[in-house]
Amino acid sequence: MPTHAIEGPPNVRNTIPIHRGRRQRLSVEEIIRDIQQTADLPLERSGTLPAEAYTSDAFFDWEAENILRKDWLCVAHVSQIPRAGDFFKLDLLGEPILVVHGKDGVIRTLSRICPHRAMDIMPPGFGAEGAGPAEAKDADCGNTRILMCPYHAWTFELDGELKGAPEMHKAEGFCRSGTALMNFRTEVWNGFVFVNFDGGAEPLAEHFADMTARTAPWGDLADMELLVERTWDCDFNWKVLFENFSECYHHIGAHAKTLQPLMPAKECWTEQENPAFIQEHLPLKESVVAQLREAIAGGVEFPLIDTLDADHAAEWALFCAPPCFMLFPGPNQVAWYRIEPLTTDKSRLTTSLLVPKSYRDLPQYEACRATAEKALVDFHSEDMDICVAVQRGFYGSGFQRGRMSHLEMPIWLIHRYLAARTRGTRPTLDRPAAASQNGRIGAVPAC
């Protein structure tokens, strides 16, 4: 089973309080207009967004309704719920949800709110803790043959339909048919389970058609399984998190001893703008590729994914699909990040590593898992400290809008995504697509 823990920044957290409300000067309309104007600047003149984009409660509420709930949000990988009756629960954008593998083989996302008296059918202490018919695996997942509300013992099939409602025979006109848990639109792409609360998003097969082709070298991602899983409670806006993990420029500072020696920032580059995702290349140094092969031979690193050619086996790739999906396929494993926006300045990050199921039979499995987990925790701890400090900076009177490096092209593309969504469209559909950096980044004269 993958490891699961709640992490927090060890050094920065709680050292300096955040004085919320100091950066609430712009209205939602003004923030939107600023994002649109900023995103229309060319990369060479690009800059950061106003602080209010990360600190305004009103803007967070606007984002939740007009961007986050309207787009696809990744909630699980099929390896977490492989059998009929397996379920995974979480709260997302204020929605208590249950991702469940039905008896008919269909994966659904159900609301956990009982249609009787609004009870959460699996709150903390119920359901996954062993109450009723559910058998727990851990606090957030388990297996069950039926869903039962602990308040009045109403029961529901795994498709959400009401099965039983005790002592309701005197309720005039009451009928089990038509009474059900709300069923949110759910689709599976390459083994990843997505939910769309609004229900109007483009089908994933069409939306991610290009990304399906781009990720094909790593084989069948649906046939992989979770190796390691870590959950981090984060005291910062979800966009701080998404922007931080999208760019490699900060390898120079934040990851000077962890990632920069492996994949130097200046060698990383970004593909042409796409309406659905951002793709970045993180080439490994030749010496690092050689060291990886030695570590594989020594039994402390997993083998290379056998579908990869030499080029793909010598780099990590980054696929960011706004608003919140992040996939990092590497030479011998694939990282997946689930970002959960919670409030204006709080979010939750779950970092997971996936490997081919066949790796479980390797005699060096545990040694390789330990190596992968240590690397995951080490550099993510660095990121947590950085992101908390950035969020604090937005509230200070010394905050200034900054210029961005060419290595921050993914952030610029995220801003272009946000701007497009405020206009009711997607990147490249009403603006020319930004060109690929093509692995060759030229210099621009500085003033």
PyMOL commands that set and color helices and strands:
alter all, ss='L'
color gray80, all
select helices_A, chain A and resi 28-39+43-45+52-55+57-68+78-80+204-207+209-218+221-223+238-246+249-251+265-267+286-297+312-314+357-361+365-394+406-422
alter helices_A, ss='H'
color red, helices_A
select strands_A, chain A and resi 6-7+73-77+86-92+95-101+107-111+135-138+141-143+147-148+155-156+162-164+183-189+192-196+224-234+269-270+278-283+315-321+325-329+334-343+346-356
alter strands_A, ss='S'
color yellow, strands_A
deselect
rebuild
show_as cartoon
